[in-house]
Amino acid sequence: MDIWDKLYNEALKVQNRRTISPFIDAGGVAAAILTKKGNIYVGVCIDTASTLGMCAERQR
């Protein structure tokens, strides 16, 4: 398995669309990053009605 497959699979593990409240959804998009030290970090998007949510790539 190459690193792109590994990153994809790690992101896929946390991607799970869910409704937090009538105004907030999370998990529609997931991302994984690889650090120079070899650590993998994942995150999911948080969408809010006020558009002040967070992108999956920005988590951590």
mmCIF file of the N, C-alpha and C atoms, coordinates in Angstrom:
data_MODEL
# 
_entry.id   MODEL 
# 
loop_
_atom_site.group_PDB 
_atom_site.id 
_atom_site.type_symbol 
_atom_site.label_atom_id 
_atom_site.label_alt_id 
_atom_site.label_comp_id 
_atom_site.label_asym_id 
_atom_site.label_entity_id 
_atom_site.label_seq_id 
_atom_site.pdbx_PDB_ins_code 
_atom_site.Cartn_x 
_atom_site.Cartn_y 
_atom_site.Cartn_z 
_atom_site.occupancy 
_atom_site.B_iso_or_equiv 
_atom_site.pdbx_formal_charge 
_atom_site.auth_seq_id 
_atom_site.auth_comp_id 
_atom_site.auth_asym_id 
_atom_site.auth_atom_id 
_atom_site.pdbx_PDB_model_num 
ATOM 1   N N  . MET A 1 1  ? 0.861   -1.182 0.000  1.00 0.00 ? 1  MET A N  1 
ATOM 2   C CA . MET A 1 1  ? 0.000   0.000  0.000  1.00 0.00 ? 1  MET A CA 1 
ATOM 3   C C  . MET A 1 1  ? 0.903   1.239  0.000  1.00 0.00 ? 1  MET A C  1 
ATOM 4   N N  . ASP A 1 2  ? 0.645   2.162  -0.907 1.00 0.00 ? 2  ASP A N  1 
ATOM 5   C CA . ASP A 1 2  ? 1.446   3.377  -0.911 1.00 0.00 ? 2  ASP A CA 1 
ATOM 6   C C  . ASP A 1 2  ? 0.864   4.403  0.062  1.00 0.00 ? 2  ASP A C  1 
ATOM 7   N N  . ILE A 1 3  ? 1.579   5.494  0.277  1.00 0.00 ? 3  ILE A N  1 
ATOM 8   C CA . ILE A 1 3  ? 1.177   6.477  1.286  1.00 0.00 ? 3  ILE A CA 1 
ATOM 9   C C  . ILE A 1 3  ? -0.160  7.127  0.955  1.00 0.00 ? 3  ILE A C  1 
ATOM 10  N N  . TRP A 1 4  ? -0.464  7.309  -0.337 1.00 0.00 ? 4  TRP A N  1 
ATOM 11  C CA . TRP A 1 4  ? -1.737  7.939  -0.706 1.00 0.00 ? 4  TRP A CA 1 
ATOM 12  C C  . TRP A 1 4  ? -2.903  7.042  -0.320 1.00 0.00 ? 4  TRP A C  1 
ATOM 13  N N  . ASP A 1 5  ? -2.752  5.748  -0.520 1.00 0.00 ? 5  ASP A N  1 
ATOM 14  C CA . ASP A 1 5  ? -3.799  4.813  -0.095 1.00 0.00 ? 5  ASP A CA 1 
ATOM 15  C C  . ASP A 1 5  ? -3.951  4.840  1.420  1.00 0.00 ? 5  ASP A C  1 
ATOM 16  N N  . LYS A 1 6  ? -2.841  4.899  2.134  1.00 0.00 ? 6  LYS A N  1 
ATOM 17  C CA . LYS A 1 6  ? -2.886  4.925  3.596  1.00 0.00 ? 6  LYS A CA 1 
ATOM 18  C C  . LYS A 1 6  ? -3.596  6.192  4.093  1.00 0.00 ? 6  LYS A C  1 
ATOM 19  N N  . LEU A 1 7  ? -3.253  7.353  3.525  1.00 0.00 ? 7  LEU A N  1 
ATOM 20  C CA . LEU A 1 7  ? -3.904  8.597  3.911  1.00 0.00 ? 7  LEU A CA 1 
ATOM 21  C C  . LEU A 1 7  ? -5.395  8.559  3.595  1.00 0.00 ? 7  LEU A C  1 
ATOM 22  N N  . TYR A 1 8  ? -5.738  8.058  2.424  1.00 0.00 ? 8  TYR A N  1 
ATOM 23  C CA . TYR A 1 8  ? -7.142  7.939  2.026  1.00 0.00 ? 8  TYR A CA 1 
ATOM 24  C C  . TYR A 1 8  ? -7.912  7.061  3.016  1.00 0.00 ? 8  TYR A C  1 
ATOM 25  N N  . ASN A 1 9  ? -7.341  5.923  3.355  1.00 0.00 ? 9  ASN A N  1 
ATOM 26  C CA . ASN A 1 9  ? -8.017  4.997  4.264  1.00 0.00 ? 9  ASN A CA 1 
ATOM 27  C C  . ASN A 1 9  ? -8.153  5.571  5.669  1.00 0.00 ? 9  ASN A C  1 
ATOM 28  N N  . GLU A 1 10 ? -7.155  6.313  6.126  1.00 0.00 ? 10 GLU A N  1 
ATOM 29  C CA . GLU A 1 10 ? -7.243  6.943  7.451  1.00 0.00 ? 10 GLU A CA 1 
ATOM 30  C C  . GLU A 1 10 ? -8.347  8.008  7.470  1.00 0.00 ? 10 GLU A C  1 
ATOM 31  N N  . ALA A 1 11 ? -8.443  8.798  6.407  1.00 0.00 ? 11 ALA A N  1 
ATOM 32  C CA . ALA A 1 11 ? -9.506  9.804  6.326  1.00 0.00 ? 11 ALA A CA 1 
ATOM 33  C C  . ALA A 1 11 ? -10.871 9.138  6.253  1.00 0.00 ? 11 ALA A C  1 
ATOM 34  N N  . LEU A 1 12 ? -10.947 8.071  5.500  1.00 0.00 ? 12 LEU A N  1 
ATOM 35  C CA . LEU A 1 12 ? -12.216 7.360  5.349  1.00 0.00 ? 12 LEU A CA 1 
ATOM 36  C C  . LEU A 1 12 ? -12.735 6.822  6.688  1.00 0.00 ? 12 LEU A C  1 
ATOM 37  N N  . LYS A 1 13 ? -11.827 6.456  7.585  1.00 0.00 ? 13 LYS A N  1 
ATOM 38  C CA . LYS A 1 13 ? -12.224 5.931  8.899  1.00 0.00 ? 13 LYS A CA 1 
ATOM 39  C C  . LYS A 1 13 ? -13.003 6.954  9.732  1.00 0.00 ? 13 LYS A C  1 
ATOM 40  N N  . VAL A 1 14 ? -12.696 8.245  9.569  1.00 0.00 ? 14 VAL A N  1 
ATOM 41  C CA . VAL A 1 14 ? -13.357 9.269  10.385 1.00 0.00 ? 14 VAL A CA 1 
ATOM 42  C C  . VAL A 1 14 ? -14.499 9.968  9.656  1.00 0.00 ? 14 VAL A C  1 
ATOM 43  N N  . GLN A 1 15 ? -14.591 9.762  8.344  1.00 0.00 ? 15 GLN A N  1 
ATOM 44  C CA . GLN A 1 15 ? -15.677 10.399 7.594  1.00 0.00 ? 15 GLN A CA 1 
ATOM 45  C C  . GLN A 1 15 ? -16.988 9.706  7.932  1.00 0.00 ? 15 GLN A C  1 
ATOM 46  N N  . ASN A 1 16 ? -17.906 10.457 8.498  1.00 0.00 ? 16 ASN A N  1 
ATOM 47  C CA . ASN A 1 16 ? -19.188 9.918  8.921  1.00 0.00 ? 16 ASN A CA 1 
ATOM 48  C C  . ASN A 1 16 ? -20.133 11.098 9.089  1.00 0.00 ? 16 ASN A C  1 
ATOM 49  N N  . ARG A 1 17 ? -20.904 11.378 8.047  1.00 0.00 ? 17 ARG A N  1 
ATOM 50  C CA . ARG A 1 17 ? -21.803 12.532 8.108  1.00 0.00 ? 17 ARG A CA 1 
ATOM 51  C C  . ARG A 1 17 ? -22.768 12.368 9.276  1.00 0.00 ? 17 ARG A C  1 
ATOM 52  N N  . ARG A 1 18 ? -22.850 13.414 10.097 1.00 0.00 ? 18 ARG A N  1 
ATOM 53  C CA . ARG A 1 18 ? -23.764 13.381 11.233 1.00 0.00 ? 18 ARG A CA 1 
ATOM 54  C C  . ARG A 1 18 ? -24.295 14.778 11.513 1.00 0.00 ? 18 ARG A C  1 
ATOM 55  N N  . THR A 1 19 ? -25.499 14.826 12.053 1.00 0.00 ? 19 THR A N  1 
ATOM 56  C CA . THR A 1 19 ? -26.119 16.087 12.437 1.00 0.00 ? 19 THR A CA 1 
ATOM 57  C C  . THR A 1 19 ? -25.881 16.293 13.926 1.00 0.00 ? 19 THR A C  1 
ATOM 58  N N  . ILE A 1 20 ? -25.259 17.402 14.253 1.00 0.00 ? 20 ILE A N  1 
ATOM 59  C CA . ILE A 1 20 ? -24.979 17.742 15.642 1.00 0.00 ? 20 ILE A CA 1 
ATOM 60  C C  . ILE A 1 20 ? -26.162 18.491 16.245 1.00 0.00 ? 20 ILE A C  1 
ATOM 61  N N  . SER A 1 21 ? -26.742 19.380 15.462 1.00 0.00 ? 21 SER A N  1 
ATOM 62  C CA . SER A 1 21 ? -27.929 20.144 15.857 1.00 0.00 ? 21 SER A CA 1 
ATOM 63  C C  . SER A 1 21 ? -28.642 20.553 14.572 1.00 0.00 ? 21 SER A C  1 
ATOM 64  N N  . PRO A 1 22 ? -29.795 21.204 14.674 1.00 0.00 ? 22 PRO A N  1 
ATOM 65  C CA . PRO A 1 22 ? -30.462 21.647 13.440 1.00 0.00 ? 22 PRO A CA 1 
ATOM 66  C C  . PRO A 1 22 ? -29.617 22.630 12.614 1.00 0.00 ? 22 PRO A C  1 
ATOM 67  N N  . PHE A 1 23 ? -28.564 23.167 13.205 1.00 0.00 ? 23 PHE A N  1 
ATOM 68  C CA . PHE A 1 23 ? -27.752 24.178 12.537 1.00 0.00 ? 23 PHE A CA 1 
ATOM 69  C C  . PHE A 1 23 ? -26.317 23.734 12.268 1.00 0.00 ? 23 PHE A C  1 
ATOM 70  N N  . ILE A 1 24 ? -25.956 22.525 12.691 1.00 0.00 ? 24 ILE A N  1 
ATOM 71  C CA . ILE A 1 24 ? -24.570 22.075 12.543 1.00 0.00 ? 24 ILE A CA 1 
ATOM 72  C C  . ILE A 1 24 ? -24.524 20.630 12.046 1.00 0.00 ? 24 ILE A C  1 
ATOM 73  N N  . ASP A 1 25 ? -23.770 20.411 10.959 1.00 0.00 ? 25 ASP A N  1 
ATOM 74  C CA . ASP A 1 25 ? -23.484 19.071 10.440 1.00 0.00 ? 25 ASP A CA 1 
ATOM 75  C C  . ASP A 1 25 ? -21.974 18.871 10.478 1.00 0.00 ? 25 ASP A C  1 
ATOM 76  N N  . ALA A 1 26 ? -21.554 17.642 10.621 1.00 0.00 ? 26 ALA A N  1 
ATOM 77  C CA . ALA A 1 26 ? -20.125 17.358 10.645 1.00 0.00 ? 26 ALA A CA 1 
ATOM 78  C C  . ALA A 1 26 ? -19.843 16.061 9.899  1.00 0.00 ? 26 ALA A C  1 
ATOM 79  N N  . GLY A 1 27 ? -18.627 15.931 9.414  1.00 0.00 ? 27 GLY A N  1 
ATOM 80  C CA . GLY A 1 27 ? -18.173 14.671 8.842  1.00 0.00 ? 27 GLY A CA 1 
ATOM 81  C C  . GLY A 1 27 ? -18.496 14.410 7.394  1.00 0.00 ? 27 GLY A C  1 
ATOM 82  N N  . GLY A 1 28 ? -19.014 15.385 6.665  1.00 0.00 ? 28 GLY A N  1 
ATOM 83  C CA . GLY A 1 28 ? -19.298 15.176 5.252  1.00 0.00 ? 28 GLY A CA 1 
ATOM 84  C C  . GLY A 1 28 ? -18.034 15.061 4.414  1.00 0.00 ? 28 GLY A C  1 
ATOM 85  N N  . VAL A 1 29 ? -16.956 15.675 4.897  1.00 0.00 ? 29 VAL A N  1 
ATOM 86  C CA . VAL A 1 29 ? -15.655 15.641 4.235  1.00 0.00 ? 29 VAL A CA 1 
ATOM 87  C C  . VAL A 1 29 ? -14.617 15.298 5.293  1.00 0.00 ? 29 VAL A C  1 
ATOM 88  N N  . ALA A 1 30 ? -13.658 14.471 4.944  1.00 0.00 ? 30 ALA A N  1 
ATOM 89  C CA . ALA A 1 30 ? -12.563 14.133 5.846  1.00 0.00 ? 30 ALA A CA 1 
ATOM 90  C C  . ALA A 1 30 ? -11.233 14.346 5.130  1.00 0.00 ? 30 ALA A C  1 
ATOM 91  N N  . ALA A 1 31 ? -10.188 14.573 5.905  1.00 0.00 ? 31 ALA A N  1 
ATOM 92  C CA . ALA A 1 31 ? -8.855  14.768 5.337  1.00 0.00 ? 31 ALA A CA 1 
ATOM 93  C C  . ALA A 1 31 ? -7.829  14.105 6.238  1.00 0.00 ? 31 ALA A C  1 
ATOM 94  N N  . ALA A 1 32 ? -6.701  13.737 5.666  1.00 0.00 ? 32 ALA A N  1 
ATOM 95  C CA . ALA A 1 32 ? -5.571  13.188 6.422  1.00 0.00 ? 32 ALA A CA 1 
ATOM 96  C C  . ALA A 1 32 ? -4.304  13.857 5.929  1.00 0.00 ? 32 ALA A C  1 
ATOM 97  N N  . ILE A 1 33 ? -3.404  14.173 6.860  1.00 0.00 ? 33 ILE A N  1 
ATOM 98  C CA . ILE A 1 33 ? -2.123  14.764 6.492  1.00 0.00 ? 33 ILE A CA 1 
ATOM 99  C C  . ILE A 1 33 ? -0.988  13.925 7.080  1.00 0.00 ? 33 ILE A C  1 
ATOM 100 N N  . LEU A 1 34 ? 0.132   13.997 6.436  1.00 0.00 ? 34 LEU A N  1 
ATOM 101 C CA . LEU A 1 34 ? 1.334   13.277 6.865  1.00 0.00 ? 34 LEU A CA 1 
ATOM 102 C C  . LEU A 1 34 ? 2.395   14.309 7.231  1.00 0.00 ? 34 LEU A C  1 
ATOM 103 N N  . THR A 1 35 ? 2.954   14.218 8.437  1.00 0.00 ? 35 THR A N  1 
ATOM 104 C CA . THR A 1 35 ? 3.993   15.157 8.860  1.00 0.00 ? 35 THR A CA 1 
ATOM 105 C C  . THR A 1 35 ? 5.370   14.655 8.435  1.00 0.00 ? 35 THR A C  1 
ATOM 106 N N  . LYS A 1 36 ? 6.354   15.507 8.542  1.00 0.00 ? 36 LYS A N  1 
ATOM 107 C CA . LYS A 1 36 ? 7.733   15.131 8.225  1.00 0.00 ? 36 LYS A CA 1 
ATOM 108 C C  . LYS A 1 36 ? 8.218   14.000 9.123  1.00 0.00 ? 36 LYS A C  1 
ATOM 109 N N  . LYS A 1 37 ? 7.680   13.931 10.343 1.00 0.00 ? 37 LYS A N  1 
ATOM 110 C CA . LYS A 1 37 ? 8.066   12.877 11.285 1.00 0.00 ? 37 LYS A CA 1 
ATOM 111 C C  . LYS A 1 37 ? 7.332   11.567 11.026 1.00 0.00 ? 37 LYS A C  1 
ATOM 112 N N  . GLY A 1 38 ? 6.399   11.566 10.063 1.00 0.00 ? 38 GLY A N  1 
ATOM 113 C CA . GLY A 1 38 ? 5.672   10.349 9.727  1.00 0.00 ? 38 GLY A CA 1 
ATOM 114 C C  . GLY A 1 38 ? 4.358   10.170 10.458 1.00 0.00 ? 38 GLY A C  1 
ATOM 115 N N  . ASN A 1 39 ? 3.943   11.179 11.225 1.00 0.00 ? 39 ASN A N  1 
ATOM 116 C CA . ASN A 1 39 ? 2.650   11.102 11.913 1.00 0.00 ? 39 ASN A CA 1 
ATOM 117 C C  . ASN A 1 39 ? 1.521   11.413 10.938 1.00 0.00 ? 39 ASN A C  1 
ATOM 118 N N  . ILE A 1 40 ? 0.388   10.754 11.114 1.00 0.00 ? 40 ILE A N  1 
ATOM 119 C CA . ILE A 1 40 ? -0.805  11.014 10.304 1.00 0.00 ? 40 ILE A CA 1 
ATOM 120 C C  . ILE A 1 40 ? -1.866  11.596 11.221 1.00 0.00 ? 40 ILE A C  1 
ATOM 121 N N  . TYR A 1 41 ? -2.406  12.733 10.805 1.00 0.00 ? 41 TYR A N  1 
ATOM 122 C CA . TYR A 1 41 ? -3.490  13.380 11.537 1.00 0.00 ? 41 TYR A CA 1 
ATOM 123 C C  . TYR A 1 41 ? -4.697  13.469 10.622 1.00 0.00 ? 41 TYR A C  1 
ATOM 124 N N  . VAL A 1 42 ? -5.883  13.278 11.200 1.00 0.00 ? 42 VAL A N  1 
ATOM 125 C CA . VAL A 1 42 ? -7.119  13.310 10.424 1.00 0.00 ? 42 VAL A CA 1 
ATOM 126 C C  . VAL A 1 42 ? -8.060  14.358 11.005 1.00 0.00 ? 42 VAL A C  1 
ATOM 127 N N  . GLY A 1 43 ? -8.991  14.805 10.178 1.00 0.00 ? 43 GLY A N  1 
ATOM 128 C CA . GLY A 1 43 ? -9.999  15.755 10.613 1.00 0.00 ? 43 GLY A CA 1 
ATOM 129 C C  . GLY A 1 43 ? -11.216 15.654 9.729  1.00 0.00 ? 43 GLY A C  1 
ATOM 130 N N  . VAL A 1 44 ? -12.320 16.221 10.191 1.00 0.00 ? 44 VAL A N  1 
ATOM 131 C CA . VAL A 1 44 ? -13.560 16.259 9.412  1.00 0.00 ? 44 VAL A CA 1 
ATOM 132 C C  . VAL A 1 44 ? -14.065 17.692 9.355  1.00 0.00 ? 44 VAL A C  1 
ATOM 133 N N  . CYS A 1 45 ? -14.877 17.996 8.352  1.00 0.00 ? 45 CYS A N  1 
ATOM 134 C CA . CYS A 1 45 ? -15.452 19.326 8.235  1.00 0.00 ? 45 CYS A CA 1 
ATOM 135 C C  . CYS A 1 45 ? -16.572 19.495 9.256  1.00 0.00 ? 45 CYS A C  1 
ATOM 136 N N  . ILE A 1 46 ? -16.779 20.739 9.649  1.00 0.00 ? 46 ILE A N  1 
ATOM 137 C CA . ILE A 1 46 ? -17.894 21.098 10.520 1.00 0.00 ? 46 ILE A CA 1 
ATOM 138 C C  . ILE A 1 46 ? -18.617 22.229 9.803  1.00 0.00 ? 46 ILE A C  1 
ATOM 139 N N  . ASP A 1 47 ? -19.836 21.968 9.355  1.00 0.00 ? 47 ASP A N  1 
ATOM 140 C CA . ASP A 1 47 ? -20.622 22.953 8.621  1.00 0.00 ? 47 ASP A CA 1 
ATOM 141 C C  . ASP A 1 47 ? -21.664 23.560 9.551  1.00 0.00 ? 47 ASP A C  1 
ATOM 142 N N  . THR A 1 48 ? -21.722 24.894 9.582  1.00 0.00 ? 48 THR A N  1 
ATOM 143 C CA . THR A 1 48 ? -22.693 25.582 10.426 1.00 0.00 ? 48 THR A CA 1 
ATOM 144 C C  . THR A 1 48 ? -23.585 26.480 9.574  1.00 0.00 ? 48 THR A C  1 
ATOM 145 N N  . ALA A 1 49 ? -24.741 26.802 10.101 1.00 0.00 ? 49 ALA A N  1 
ATOM 146 C CA . ALA A 1 49 ? -25.684 27.657 9.379  1.00 0.00 ? 49 ALA A CA 1 
ATOM 147 C C  . ALA A 1 49 ? -25.126 29.062 9.198  1.00 0.00 ? 49 ALA A C  1 
ATOM 148 N N  . SER A 1 50 ? -24.215 29.466 10.058 1.00 0.00 ? 50 SER A N  1 
ATOM 149 C CA . SER A 1 50 ? -23.657 30.818 9.971  1.00 0.00 ? 50 SER A CA 1 
ATOM 150 C C  . SER A 1 50 ? -22.405 30.870 9.092  1.00 0.00 ? 50 SER A C  1 
ATOM 151 N N  . THR A 1 51 ? -22.044 29.779 8.474  1.00 0.00 ? 51 THR A N  1 
ATOM 152 C CA . THR A 1 51 ? -20.869 29.633 7.609  1.00 0.00 ? 51 THR A CA 1 
ATOM 153 C C  . THR A 1 51 ? -19.554 29.823 8.354  1.00 0.00 ? 51 THR A C  1 
ATOM 154 N N  . LEU A 1 52 ? -19.561 29.715 9.668  1.00 0.00 ? 52 LEU A N  1 
ATOM 155 C CA . LEU A 1 52 ? -18.325 29.839 10.453 1.00 0.00 ? 52 LEU A CA 1 
ATOM 156 C C  . LEU A 1 52 ? -17.787 28.474 10.851 1.00 0.00 ? 52 LEU A C  1 
ATOM 157 N N  . GLY A 1 53 ? -18.012 27.493 10.016 1.00 0.00 ? 53 GLY A N  1 
ATOM 158 C CA . GLY A 1 53 ? -17.552 26.135 10.303 1.00 0.00 ? 53 GLY A CA 1 
ATOM 159 C C  . GLY A 1 53 ? -16.060 25.987 10.093 1.00 0.00 ? 53 GLY A C  1 
ATOM 160 N N  . MET A 1 54 ? -15.613 24.747 10.037 1.00 0.00 ? 54 MET A N  1 
ATOM 161 C CA . MET A 1 54 ? -14.193 24.426 9.861  1.00 0.00 ? 54 MET A CA 1 
ATOM 162 C C  . MET A 1 54 ? -14.035 23.434 8.734  1.00 0.00 ? 54 MET A C  1 
ATOM 163 N N  . CYS A 1 55 ? -13.022 23.630 7.930  1.00 0.00 ? 55 CYS A N  1 
ATOM 164 C CA . CYS A 1 55 ? -12.687 22.663 6.879  1.00 0.00 ? 55 CYS A CA 1 
ATOM 165 C C  . CYS A 1 55 ? -11.964 21.468 7.498  1.00 0.00 ? 55 CYS A C  1 
ATOM 166 N N  . ALA A 1 56 ? -12.121 20.324 6.885  1.00 0.00 ? 56 ALA A N  1 
ATOM 167 C CA . ALA A 1 56 ? -11.463 19.107 7.374  1.00 0.00 ? 56 ALA A CA 1 
ATOM 168 C C  . ALA A 1 56 ? -9.950  19.261 7.388  1.00 0.00 ? 56 ALA A C  1 
ATOM 169 N N  . GLU A 1 57 ? -9.400  19.964 6.426  1.00 0.00 ? 57 GLU A N  1 
ATOM 170 C CA . GLU A 1 57 ? -7.950  20.134 6.323  1.00 0.00 ? 57 GLU A CA 1 
ATOM 171 C C  . GLU A 1 57 ? -7.384  21.005 7.438  1.00 0.00 ? 57 GLU A C  1 
ATOM 172 N N  . ARG A 1 58 ? -8.212  21.749 8.087  1.00 0.00 ? 58 ARG A N  1 
ATOM 173 C CA . ARG A 1 58 ? -7.757  22.701 9.092  1.00 0.00 ? 58 ARG A CA 1 
ATOM 174 C C  . ARG A 1 58 ? -7.744  22.101 10.497 1.00 0.00 ? 58 ARG A C  1 
ATOM 175 N N  . GLN A 1 59 ? -8.354  20.974 10.705 1.00 0.00 ? 59 GLN A N  1 
ATOM 176 C CA . GLN A 1 59 ? -8.449  20.360 12.027 1.00 0.00 ? 59 GLN A CA 1 
ATOM 177 C C  . GLN A 1 59 ? -7.085  19.991 12.557 1.00 0.00 ? 59 GLN A C  1 
ATOM 178 N N  . ARG A 1 60 ? -6.965  19.952 13.832 1.00 0.00 ? 60 ARG A N  1 
ATOM 179 C CA . ARG A 1 60 ? -5.827  19.475 14.613 1.00 0.00 ? 60 ARG A CA 1 
ATOM 180 C C  . ARG A 1 60 ? -5.373  20.540 15.537 1.00 0.00 ? 60 ARG A C  1 
# 
